[in-house]
Amino acid sequence: MESDVHSVLIIGAGANDIQHGDEVDAATFQVATEFKKLGIHTIFVDDNPFSVSLESHDVIDHLCVEALTVDNLMALINRYKPHAILPTLGNRRAFELTQKLMEKGVLREKNIQLLGIPEATIHQINNPVLLSRTLHAMDAPMKSIATVDNYQDALQEANQLGYPVIIRSVLPKSSSTRRIVHDRRELATAVQNCLKQSRADQVLVQQSLAGYKEIEVMVQRDRSGTMMMLSMVEDMDPIGIHAGDSIAFNPPQTLLDRQIQDMRDTAFAITRKLRIVGINHVQFALNPANDRFYVIKNSPYFDRMTSFVAQSTGYPIAQVCAQLYAGRLLREIDLGDDYIHHAALVEPTMDHIAARVPLWGFHELPEADRQLATEKKSVGTAFGVGRSPIEAVFKAIEATHSKSTDARLHEQEKLSDDELVVKLVHPEAGRLFTLIEAMRRGYSVEELTEMTKIDPFYFDQINRMRLLIEDVIEHRQKEPMLAEAKYYGLSNQLIAHLWETTPEQVYQMAEDHQLMAKYKEIEPSGGEFTQHTHSFYAAFEDENEVRKTAQPSALVVGTGGLRLGLSNAGDYFVAMLMRHLHADGFHTIVVNSNPSSVNLSYSLADKRYLEPATAENILQIVRIEQPRFLFVPASYTELLNALAKNEISGRVVVIPDTSRSQLINPDQRLLAVNFLYDGKYAYPLGSTSNTHTAHPELASTVIQYPAEVNGSLNQQLTEQGLADVLKENRPGLYQVLFEQEPGDSYVKRGIQEMPLPELAFLSKALQLDLTGIFTRIMTGQVSDEQINTFLKREATMGTVLYQPSFPFKALHVADGVPAANKIIGAQIHFLK
């Protein structure tokens, strides 16, 4: 079928924040890639400097770096005259902007259709009161809810419902407006704060379902009404802890078939009622005592759950949704030779288990409150895949790249009994290790279930994790114990800590006893049909399903989940690097355990290993793949050290993900002269600074390009920097830093590799593909003449600003001090 949609305006999500990260950009890139194949013209607007989609000229026809405002959207509509608008790739913000366009009459006046969602549903998603009325009218199970505009009415409703209750803003100005309150004192504060955050001057008083199980259902519908359930995910933590801060399992581990079917039917009914085309994420609260469940949230847009489901099942959600948006039916979609006929219509089945764990930012913000509640506090996510919940969790924990598991267990051992009880009743980030310690001290499953409301099944699994660790300690250097530990997902690093030896010795022992990982393919039929997603996970079993990739190949280790400081600039860099490797004829292989990553997209990676980037995994994968190049983040020091000690095929190239911007410094006036160095010549890329006297209204952490410095002085600083860069012993992108002193003089402070966030910013400011140049220099695919040709494209539209954002408000950090290692996202502004 040929689509009647010829051009689409895609609204982006803006700067990364606590609520969204890489997953939105990943979905945009994949949907736009599919639109391109369908011949649909695309216009994409966003102001996120770390967006891969915003530099994908070969995928998206018009890339618009603009602030996400109604006025800018109207200007783009007048300029490009799109046939349709797609809001489902821009999170809640895109829905709110779309509603404002509707209220101005723009869509009707210009005869623009909405893809994926009707106008009436946009209103309901933006206003929980309207959505609640609709769901009540269709007899969907809903918790009690009331709308009030003052404290006295809120108090009356709370007394009727009984504490605890949840207070939320109606039409909130920000995402952090949900409070759970336990008494009148907390109620007064919550109502006051939420009223301030409400654009409607109203708050919702809701029945609390704290302690119930939280179940997340992902369904999909086409325009004819055909529906399918893509996945059902169970959060280990109960309602009362934000789903993004909980360990989550796909498929669910404790549900009965009748519970699954009832929630599935309800999710279908809601999706049908709201006339959604594409994906719909429905969240439920399930009372395990009586099987009664309630609908608590409906999100008909791409989010972190969509990406987790796609990677853990192997079902290509974004590619299928793009075709649904274009008007195709599920039965008409052909997914190509790697899938069976009508694969898009077959509900995914899994023969493995995936566990998703949160990543925290408390190392950078130690003053932030670690207590878990209804507001999200994690900044990123990682996941593990295995044959058992234990294996999946051990892998996911390893993928967080934080303290070792045994170190975190030792921290819990230092807690007094009273401190432990407080942490059990008032859970904090990283609570899994607290639960392990509680079981070590003899708490029964019944006691812990009562205190935490976590299903007893998970305490059985947690206890098995505890016993396994104790067995490993007790049976040091024993081959049967090593075999069992590897089967359940323990890394060589953890085993080495427990045995008080080195990971290299554990690796050698595993090799001597032929205890090496095999790889299983993740595909959406659970092995029922012959299908190939080229996504693999490690398993200590007999059969190996992976084959060596065709040569020449390049293996790229992803930078992992979104973290403060780097944001998803690392993911941006790796994705752009892989695009250029592809363009230069390399077959790309990626190792990544961030389900939201752009670089897991099918058009970027020929093969995906969904595993933690440990030395043992990378050495095994290198042994299989024998790549010509191996790209590794600089922050993976243990991996780089292990690679240096082993003879491997291919050349190791370090991804510079450890540099921090020194321009994000409110106390110093700094200037950076930027260079591209190919090992022989250094090419100036202009200067950036945190000095912008012409724009005093902006925060002092804003970076400006070009720096406000007169021509002769700029030339002088460039010449000084050039001499330093030429002394470097390896090619790359560099900054020479200068500090301004009184009298407009500058003193050189040193040289560093260009931080990836600034690299992403400069690429867009200069309209120059710096990652592409870097990649081709490192792989020897570029000549001096080609570099000069690249650099001649340099062009700017006046002054360009990079404005970082910080999670202080979301994490309730009072008087937070901006710093480079605390950045969660950023915006880019072209001043005209």
C-alpha positions in Angstrom: 0.0 0.0 0.0 1.3 3.5 -0.9 1.0 6.0 2.0 -1.1 9.1 1.6 1.3 10.8 4.0 4.0 12.5 1.9 5.8 14.7 4.5 5.9 14.6 8.3 7.1 17.0 10.9 8.7 15.1 13.8 8.8 17.0 17.1 11.8 16.2 19.3 12.0 15.9 23.0 14.6 18.6 23.8 17.4 18.3 26.4 17.9 15.0 28.2 16.5 15.0 31.7 15.6 12.6 34.5 12.5 11.5 32.5 14.1 10.7 29.2 17.5 10.1 27.5 18.9 8.2 24.6 15.7 6.2 23.9 13.8 9.1 22.3 16.6 9.9 19.9 17.1 6.1 19.1 13.4 5.8 18.2 13.5 9.0 16.1 16.5 7.7 14.1 14.9 4.3 13.5 11.4 5.7 12.5 13.0 8.3 10.2 15.1 5.6 8.6 12.0 3.6 7.8 10.1 6.7 6.5 13.0 7.3 4.1 12.6 3.8 2.7 8.8 4.5 2.3 9.5 7.7 0.4 8.1 9.9 3.1 9.7 13.4 3.4 10.7 14.3 7.0 11.3 17.5 8.9 12.8 17.1 12.4 13.0 19.9 15.0 15.0 19.6 18.2 17.5 21.6 20.2 19.5 18.7 21.8 23.1 18.9 20.8 23.6 15.2 21.6 21.0 14.1 19.1 22.2 11.7 16.4 19.0 12.3 14.4 19.7 16.0 14.3 22.8 15.3 12.2 21.4 12.5 10.0 21.2 14.3 6.7 21.0 11.1 4.7 18.0 10.0 6.8 16.0 13.2 7.5 15.3 15.7 4.8 15.2 18.9 6.9 17.1 19.2 10.2 16.0 22.2 12.2 17.9 23.2 15.3 15.3 25.3 17.0 14.0 25.8 20.5 10.8 23.7 21.0 8.2 26.5 21.1 4.8 26.9 19.5 6.0 29.9 17.5 9.0 28.0 16.0 6.7 25.0 15.1 4.3 27.3 13.4 7.1 28.9 11.4 8.4 25.5 10.3 4.8 24.5 9.3 4.5 27.6 7.2 7.9 27.0 5.6 7.8 23.2 4.9 4.0 22.7 4.8 4.0 19.1 6.2 1.0 16.8 5.6 1.3 15.4 9.1 2.8 15.8 12.5 4.3 13.0 14.6 4.3 13.7 18.3 5.0 10.3 19.7 8.8 10.6 19.4 9.0 13.7 21.6 7.8 12.4 25.0 5.2 14.4 26.9 6.6 17.7 25.8 5.7 17.0 22.1 2.2 16.2 23.2 1.9 19.5 25.0 3.2 21.5 22.0 0.9 19.6 19.7 -2.1 20.5 21.9 -1.1 24.2 21.7 -1.0 24.0 17.9 -4.4 22.4 18.0 -5.8 25.1 20.2 -4.5 27.8 17.8 -6.4 26.1 15.0 -3.2 25.5 13.0 -3.8 21.8 12.2 -7.3 22.4 10.9 -6.4 25.5 9.0 -3.4 23.8 7.3 -5.3 20.5 7.0 -2.5 18.6 8.9 -3.2 15.2 10.3 -1.8 13.7 13.4 0.0 10.3 13.1 -0.4 7.7 15.8 -2.9 9.5 17.9 -6.2 11.5 17.4 -6.6 15.0 18.6 -9.1 14.0 21.4 -6.5 11.6 22.8 -3.9 14.3 22.9 -6.1 16.3 25.2 -6.7 13.3 27.4 -3.1 12.3 27.8 -2.2 15.9 28.7 -5.0 16.2 31.2 -5.3 13.2 33.7 -8.8 14.4 34.7 -10.2 14.0 31.1 -8.4 10.6 30.7 -9.8 9.4 34.0 -13.4 10.3 32.9 -12.9 8.4 29.7 -11.5 5.3 31.4 -14.3 5.4 34.0 -16.9 5.6 31.2 -15.5 2.4 29.7 -15.5 0.7 33.2 -11.7 0.4 33.2 -10.5 -0.3 36.8 -9.4 3.0 38.2 -8.3 4.3 41.6 -10.3 7.0 43.2 -9.3 10.5 42.2 -10.6 14.0 42.9 -9.7 17.4 41.5 -9.4 20.3 43.9 -8.0 23.9 43.9 -7.4 24.5 47.6 -6.0 22.8 50.7 -9.4 22.5 52.5 -10.9 20.5 49.7 -7.8 18.4 49.4 -8.0 17.7 53.2 -11.6 16.6 52.9 -10.8 14.2 50.0 -7.8 12.8 51.8 -9.9 12.1 54.9 -12.4 10.3 52.8 -9.8 8.2 50.9 -7.6 7.5 53.9 -3.9 8.1 54.1 -1.5 7.7 52.3 -2.8 9.6 49.3 -1.0 10.9 46.2 -1.0 14.6 45.2 -0.3 15.6 41.6 -0.5 18.8 39.6 -3.0 19.2 36.8 -1.2 20.3 33.6 2.2 20.4 35.4 4.9 22.9 34.5 7.6 20.3 35.2 7.7 16.5 35.6 8.5 16.5 39.4 5.0 17.2 40.7 3.9 13.8 42.2 3.9 13.5 46.0 2.9 10.7 48.3 1.7 12.0 51.7 1.0 10.3 54.9 -0.6 12.9 57.1 -2.1 16.5 57.2 1.3 18.1 57.6 2.7 16.5 54.5 -0.6 17.2 52.7 -0.3 20.9 53.2 3.2 21.1 51.8 2.4 18.9 48.8 -0.8 20.8 47.9 1.0 24.1 48.1 3.9 22.9 45.9 1.8 21.1 43.4 -0.6 24.1 43.0 2.4 26.3 42.1 3.5 23.7 39.5 0.0 23.5 37.9 -0.8 25.6 34.9 -4.5 25.0 35.7 -4.2 25.9 39.4 -5.5 22.5 40.3 -4.2 19.4 41.9 -5.4 15.8 41.9 -6.0 13.9 45.2 -5.6 10.2 44.4 -6.1 6.9 46.3 -2.6 5.5 47.0 -1.9 2.0 45.8 1.4 1.8 47.6 2.6 -1.8 48.1 0.7 -3.2 45.1 2.7 -4.8 42.2 3.5 -2.6 39.3 3.0 -4.2 35.9 3.8 -2.5 32.6 2.2 -3.6 29.4 3.3 -2.7 25.9 0.7 -3.1 23.2 0.5 -2.2 19.5 -2.4 -1.4 17.2 -2.9 -0.7 13.5 -5.6 1.5 11.9 -7.9 -1.4 11.3 -8.0 -2.2 15.0 -5.8 -5.3 15.0 -3.9 -5.4 18.2 -1.0 -7.4 19.8 0.8 -7.4 23.1 4.5 -6.8 22.6 5.4 -7.5 26.2 4.5 -7.4 29.8 7.1 -6.3 32.3 7.1 -6.7 36.0 8.8 -4.3 38.4 10.4 -6.0 41.4 9.6 -3.0 43.6 6.0 -2.2 44.5 3.9 0.8 43.8 5.4 3.7 45.8 8.7 3.4 44.1 9.0 4.9 40.6 9.1 2.3 37.9 12.2 3.8 36.5 14.0 3.3 39.8 13.0 -0.4 40.2 14.6 -3.6 38.8 12.3 -4.7 36.1 11.9 -8.2 34.5 10.7 -9.2 31.0 8.8 -11.5 31.0 7.0 -11.2 34.3 8.1 -13.7 37.0 5.3 -13.9 39.5 2.0 -13.4 37.5 -0.7 -16.0 37.0 -2.0 -16.6 33.5 -5.4 -15.2 34.4 -3.8 -12.0 35.7 -1.8 -11.6 32.5 -4.9 -12.1 30.3 -7.1 -9.7 32.3 -4.5 -6.9 32.1 -3.8 -7.7 28.5 -7.5 -7.4 27.7 -7.8 -4.1 29.6 -4.8 -2.6 27.8 -6.3 -3.6 24.5 -9.6 -2.0 25.4 -7.9 1.3 26.4 -5.8 1.4 23.3 -9.0 0.7 21.2 -11.0 3.4 23.0 -8.2 6.0 22.6 -7.9 5.0 18.9 -4.1 4.8 19.1 -2.1 3.6 16.2 1.4 2.3 17.0 2.5 1.6 20.5 0.8 2.2 23.8 2.4 1.7 27.3 -0.2 1.0 30.0 0.9 0.7 33.6 -1.1 -1.3 36.2 -1.2 -1.7 40.0 -2.0 -5.2 41.0 -3.2 -6.2 44.4 -1.8 -9.7 44.9 -4.2 -10.5 47.7 -7.3 -10.4 45.6 -6.1 -10.2 41.9 -7.8 -6.8 41.6 -5.8 -4.3 39.4 -6.0 -0.6 38.6 -4.9 1.4 35.6 -2.4 4.0 36.9 -0.9 5.5 33.7 -1.2 5.4 29.9 1.7 6.6 27.7 1.1 6.3 23.9 4.6 7.4 23.0 8.1 6.0 22.9 9.8 5.8 26.2 12.4 3.8 28.1 10.1 0.8 28.3 9.7 0.7 24.5 13.5 0.4 24.1 13.8 -2.2 26.8 11.1 -4.3 25.2 12.5 -4.0 21.7 16.0 -5.1 22.8 14.9 -7.8 25.1 12.5 -9.4 22.7 14.2 -8.8 19.4 10.9 -7.3 18.0 11.7 -4.2 15.8 9.1 -1.9 17.4 10.3 1.4 15.8 10.4 -0.1 12.3 7.0 -1.6 12.6 5.5 1.6 14.1 6.9 3.7 11.3 4.9 1.6 8.8 1.8 1.7 10.9 2.1 5.5 11.0 2.3 5.4 7.2 -1.0 3.6 7.1 0.0 0.0 6.6 -1.7 -2.8 8.5 0.2 -5.3 10.6 -0.6 -8.1 8.1 0.9 -6.0 5.3 4.3 -5.4 6.9 7.3 -7.2 5.5 10.3 -7.2 7.8 12.7 -8.6 5.2 14.6 -11.9 4.7 15.7 -12.2 8.3 12.1 -12.6 9.5 9.3 -15.1 8.7 6.3 -13.9 6.7 3.9 -11.9 8.9 6.5 -11.7 11.7 5.2 -8.2 12.5 1.8 -9.8 13.4 3.2 -12.5 15.7 3.4 -11.6 19.4 6.9 -11.9 20.8 7.9 -15.0 22.8 11.0 -15.2 24.9 13.2 -18.2 25.8 15.4 -16.0 28.0 14.9 -13.4 30.8 16.0 -9.7 30.7 16.5 -7.6 33.8 16.8 -3.8 33.7 18.5 -2.0 36.6 18.7 1.8 37.2 21.8 3.9 37.1 22.3 6.6 39.7 24.0 10.0 39.8 24.8 10.1 43.5 28.5 9.9 43.0 28.4 13.3 41.3 25.7 14.6 43.6 26.3 13.0 47.0 24.1 15.6 48.7 21.0 14.3 46.8 18.4 12.4 48.7 18.8 8.7 48.0 15.4 7.6 49.4 13.2 6.1 46.7 9.6 7.2 46.3 7.2 8.1 43.5 9.5 10.6 41.9 12.2 9.2 39.6 15.8 9.6 40.7 17.8 7.3 38.4 19.6 9.0 35.5 20.0 6.0 33.2 19.6 2.3 32.7 21.4 -0.9 32.0 20.2 -4.4 31.4 21.3 -8.0 31.4 20.0 -11.1 29.5 20.2 -14.7 30.7 18.5 -18.0 31.2 17.5 -17.2 34.8 16.6 -14.1 36.8 19.8 -14.4 38.8 22.0 -14.5 35.7 20.2 -11.5 34.2 20.5 -9.4 37.4 24.2 -10.2 37.9 24.9 -9.2 34.3 22.9 -6.0 34.6 24.6 -5.0 37.9 28.0 -5.6 36.2 26.9 -3.3 33.3 26.4 -0.3 35.7 30.2 0.2 35.9 29.9 1.4 39.5 31.4 -0.2 42.6 32.0 -4.0 42.5 29.2 -6.2 43.9 31.3 -7.4 46.8 32.3 -3.9 47.8 28.7 -2.9 47.9 27.9 -5.9 50.0 30.7 -5.0 52.5 29.2 -1.6 52.8 25.9 -3.1 53.9 27.6 -5.3 56.5 28.7 -2.1 58.3 25.1 -1.1 59.0 23.8 -1.4 62.5 20.6 -3.4 63.0 18.6 -0.1 63.4 20.1 1.4 60.2 19.3 -1.8 58.3 15.6 -1.6 59.4 15.4 2.0 58.4 16.7 1.1 54.9 14.2 -1.7 54.6 11.2 0.4 55.6 12.4 3.5 53.7 14.2 2.1 50.7 17.2 3.8 49.1 19.0 3.5 45.8 20.8 0.2 45.4 18.4 -1.5 47.8 19.1 -5.0 46.3 22.3 -5.1 48.4 20.4 -4.1 51.5 18.0 -7.0 50.9 20.8 -9.5 50.5 22.3 -8.3 53.8 18.9 -8.6 55.5 18.7 -12.2 54.4 22.3 -12.8 55.5 21.3 -11.6 59.0 18.4 -14.1 59.2 15.4 -12.1 58.2 12.7 -14.4 57.0 10.9 -14.1 53.7 7.7 -13.4 55.5 9.2 -10.5 57.5 10.8 -9.0 54.4 7.7 -9.3 52.3 5.7 -7.5 55.0 8.3 -4.7 55.3 8.9 -4.2 51.6 5.8 -5.5 49.8 8.2 -7.3 47.4 6.9 -10.7 46.1 8.3 -13.7 48.0 9.6 -15.1 44.7 12.2 -12.4 44.5 13.4 -13.0 48.0 14.0 -16.6 46.9 16.1 -15.4 44.0 17.9 -12.9 46.2 18.7 -15.6 48.7 20.0 -17.8 46.0 22.3 -14.9 44.9 23.5 -14.6 48.5 24.1 -18.3 48.9 25.9 -18.5 45.5 28.3 -15.7 46.6 29.0 -17.5 49.9 29.6 -20.8 48.0 32.1 -19.1 45.7 34.0 -17.7 48.7 34.0 -21.1 50.4 35.1 -23.1 47.4 38.1 -21.1 46.2 39.8 -22.1 43.0 37.4 -25.0 42.4 36.5 -25.8 38.8 32.9 -27.0 39.6 32.3 -23.9 41.6 33.6 -21.7 38.8 31.4 -23.5 36.3 28.3 -22.8 38.5 29.3 -19.2 39.1 29.7 -18.6 35.3 26.5 -20.3 34.5 24.6 -17.8 36.8 26.3 -14.8 35.4 29.1 -13.9 37.9 31.8 -11.9 36.2 35.5 -12.9 36.4 36.0 -9.6 38.2 33.5 -10.4 40.9 34.9 -14.0 41.3 38.4 -12.6 41.5 37.4 -10.2 44.3 35.7 -13.1 46.2 38.7 -15.4 45.7 41.2 -12.6 46.4 43.0 -13.2 43.1 43.0 -11.4 39.7 40.5 -11.5 36.9 43.3 -12.7 34.6 43.8 -15.8 36.7 40.1 -16.5 36.8 40.0 -16.1 33.0 42.9 -18.5 32.6 41.3 -21.0 34.8 38.1 -20.8 32.8 40.0 -21.2 29.6 41.9 -24.2 31.0 38.7 -25.9 31.9 37.0 -24.9 28.6 34.4 -22.8 30.5 34.0 -20.2 27.8 30.8 -18.4 26.9 28.7 -19.4 23.9 26.3 -16.9 22.4 22.5 -17.2 21.8 20.5 -15.1 19.4 17.7 -12.9 20.7 14.7 -13.2 18.3 11.0 -12.7 18.9 9.7 -16.3 18.4 11.7 -17.9 21.2 13.3 -20.3 18.7 10.1 -21.5 17.1 11.0 -20.0 13.7 14.3 -19.4 12.0 14.7 -15.7 12.3 17.8 -13.5 12.7 18.0 -10.2 14.6 21.8 -10.4 14.9 21.5 -9.6 18.6 23.3 -12.0 20.9 23.8 -12.7 24.6 26.3 -14.9 26.4 25.3 -18.3 27.9 27.4 -21.1 29.3 25.8 -23.8 27.2 26.9 -26.2 24.5 25.7 -24.7 21.3 27.1 -21.5 19.9 24.8 -19.6 17.5 27.1 -16.7 16.6 29.3 -16.7 13.5 32.2 -14.5 12.6 31.2 -11.3 10.9 32.4 -10.7 7.3 35.6 -8.7 7.0 36.6 -5.9 7.2 34.9 -5.4 10.6 35.1 -3.0 13.4 34.1 -3.8 17.0 32.8 -0.8 19.0 32.3 -0.9 22.8 29.4 1.4 23.7 29.8 4.1 26.4 26.9 2.6 28.5 23.9 4.1 30.0 23.3 7.8 30.4 25.3 9.3 33.3 25.8 12.7 34.7 28.6 14.7 33.0 28.7 12.7 29.8 24.9 12.7 29.3 24.4 10.8 26.1 27.2 12.5 24.2 29.1 9.2 24.4 26.2 7.4 22.7 26.1 10.2 20.1 29.8 9.8 19.4 29.7 6.0 19.1 26.6 6.1 16.8 28.2 8.7 14.5 31.4 6.7 14.5 29.5 3.6 13.5 27.7 5.4 10.7 31.1 6.4 9.1 32.5 3.0 9.6 29.5 1.6 7.7 30.0 4.3 5.0 33.6 3.3 4.6 32.8 -0.4 4.0 33.3 -1.8 7.6 30.9 -4.3 9.1 30.0 -2.9 12.5 29.7 -4.9 15.7 28.7 -3.2 19.0 28.9 -4.4 22.6 26.4 -2.5 24.7 24.1 -3.1 27.7 22.2 0.2 27.5 18.8 -0.8 26.0 18.1 2.9 25.0 21.2 3.3 23.0 21.0 4.7 19.4 24.0 2.6 18.4 21.9 -0.6 18.8 19.8 0.5 15.8 19.7 -2.1 13.0 20.9 0.3 10.3 24.0 1.2 12.4 25.1 -2.2 13.8 25.4 -5.3 11.7 25.7 -7.3 15.0 24.9 -6.6 18.6 26.3 -8.2 21.7 24.0 -7.3 24.6 26.5 -7.9 27.3 28.5 -5.9 29.9 31.8 -4.7 28.5 34.0 -6.8 30.8 37.4 -7.9 29.7 36.3 -11.6 29.6 33.4 -10.7 27.2 35.4 -8.5 24.9 38.4 -10.9 24.7 36.0 -13.7 23.8 34.1 -11.6 21.2 37.4 -10.4 19.7 38.5 -14.1 19.5 35.4 -14.9 17.5 35.1 -11.7 15.4 38.8 -10.9 14.8 38.0 -7.2 13.9 40.4 -4.9 12.2 39.6 -2.1 14.6 38.5 -2.2 18.3 37.1 1.1 19.7 37.0 1.3 23.5 36.0 4.2 25.8 38.8 5.7 27.8 36.8 5.3 31.0 37.0 1.5 30.6 40.5 1.4 32.2 40.4 -2.3 33.3 39.3 -3.4 29.9 42.1 -1.4 28.2 44.6 -2.8 30.6 43.4 -6.3 29.9 43.6 -5.7 26.1 47.2 -4.4 26.5 48.2 -7.7 28.3 46.7 -9.9 25.6 47.6 -10.4 22.0 44.5 -9.5 20.0 43.8 -9.1 16.4 43.1 -5.5 15.3 44.1 -2.1 16.4 42.7 -0.6 19.6 41.4 3.0 19.3 40.4 4.9 22.4 37.2 6.8 22.5 37.8 10.0 24.6 34.9 9.8 27.0 36.7 10.9 30.2 37.5 14.5 29.4 35.3 17.1 31.3 34.6 20.6 30.0 36.5 23.2 32.0 34.4 25.9 30.4 31.5 24.9 32.7 33.1 26.9 35.4 31.2 29.9 36.9 34.2 31.2 38.7 36.7 31.5 35.9 36.6 33.2 32.5 38.1 30.6 30.2 38.7 30.2 26.5 39.4 27.0 24.5 41.1 27.0 21.1 39.9 23.9 19.3 41.9 21.8 16.9 41.7 18.7 14.7 45.1 16.9 14.7 45.7 14.1 12.1 49.2 13.2 13.5 51.0 15.6 11.1 49.0 18.8 10.8 46.7 20.6 13.2 43.6 22.3 11.8 42.1 25.2 13.8 38.3 24.8 14.6 37.8 28.2 16.2 37.5 29.1 19.8 34.8 28.6 22.5 34.4 30.3 25.8 32.3 30.8 28.9 32.5 34.5 28.5 29.5 36.1 26.8 29.2 39.7 27.9 26.8 40.4 25.1 24.3 38.0 26.7 24.3 38.7 30.5 20.9 37.1 31.0 22.3 33.7 30.3 23.9 31.5 33.1 27.6 31.6 33.4 27.9 27.9 32.5 26.8 28.6 28.9 29.5 27.9 26.3 29.7 30.3 23.3 31.0 29.8 19.8 32.8 31.8 18.6 34.5 33.3 21.6 34.2 37.0 21.9 37.8 37.9 21.4 39.3 40.4 18.9 40.9 39.0 15.7 44.6 39.7 16.4 44.4 38.2 19.9 42.5 35.2 18.6 45.2 34.6 16.0 47.9 34.9 18.7 46.1 32.3 20.9 45.6 30.0 18.0 49.3 30.1 17.1 50.2 29.3 20.8 47.7 26.4 20.8 48.9 25.1 17.5 52.4 24.6 18.9 51.1 22.6 21.8 48.9 20.3 19.7 51.7 19.5 17.3 53.6 18.0 20.3 50.8 15.4 21.0 51.8 11.8 20.2 48.4 10.7 18.7 45.8 12.2 16.4 42.5 13.4 17.8 40.4 16.5 18.6 42.0 18.8 21.2 41.4 21.9 23.2 44.1 24.3 24.4 42.8 26.2 27.4 43.5 29.8 28.3 42.4 31.7 31.4 41.5 35.4 31.1 43.2 37.8 33.4 42.6 41.5 34.0 43.3 43.7 31.0 42.1 41.1 28.5 45.2 39.1 28.6 45.1 35.3 28.6 47.4 32.7 30.3 47.6 29.2 29.0 46.4 26.5 31.3 47.0 23.4 29.4 45.8 21.0 26.7 43.2 18.2 26.8 41.2 16.0 24.4 38.0 17.7 23.4 35.1 16.6 25.8 32.5 14.6 23.9 29.6 17.0 24.9 31.6 19.9 23.4 32.4 17.8 20.3 28.7 17.2 19.7 28.0 21.0 20.2 30.8 22.1 17.9 29.7 19.6 15.2 26.3 21.3 15.0 27.7 24.8 15.5 30.2 24.4 12.7 27.9 22.2 10.6 30.9 19.9 10.4 31.0 16.2 11.0 33.9 16.1 13.5 33.2 12.5 14.5 33.4 11.5 10.8 36.8 13.2 10.4 38.0 11.6 13.6 36.9 8.1 12.5 38.5 8.3 9.1 41.8 9.6 10.6 41.9 6.8 13.0 41.1 4.1 10.4 43.4 5.7 7.8 40.5 6.3 5.4 41.2 10.0 4.7 43.9 12.1 3.0 45.1 15.6 3.8 43.2 16.8 0.8 40.0 15.3 2.0 40.4 16.8 5.5 40.9 20.2 3.9 37.7 19.6 1.9 35.8 18.7 5.0 37.0 21.8 6.8 36.0 24.1 3.9 32.4 23.3 4.8 32.8 25.2 8.1 29.9 27.6 8.5 28.0 29.2 11.3 24.9 31.2 11.6 26.3 33.9 13.9 26.8 33.1 17.6 25.9 29.6 18.8 25.3 28.8 22.5 25.5 25.5 24.4 23.4 25.7 27.5 23.8 22.7 29.9 21.0 21.6 32.2 21.4 20.0 35.7 19.2 17.6 37.7 19.2 19.7 40.9 15.5 20.4 40.9 14.5 16.8 40.0 16.8 15.4 42.7 15.8 18.1 45.3 19.4 19.4 45.6 19.1 22.9 47.1 21.6 25.4 45.9 23.2 22.9 43.6 26.5 24.3 42.1 26.8 23.8 38.3 29.8 21.7 37.2 30.7 19.7 34.2 30.4 16.4 36.0 26.7 17.2 37.0 25.3 17.9 33.5 22.3 15.7 32.5 21.4 17.4 29.2 21.8 20.5 27.1 20.3 22.8 24.6 21.9 24.4 21.6 20.8 27.9 20.5 21.7 29.7 17.2 21.4 33.4 17.9 20.2 35.2 14.8 
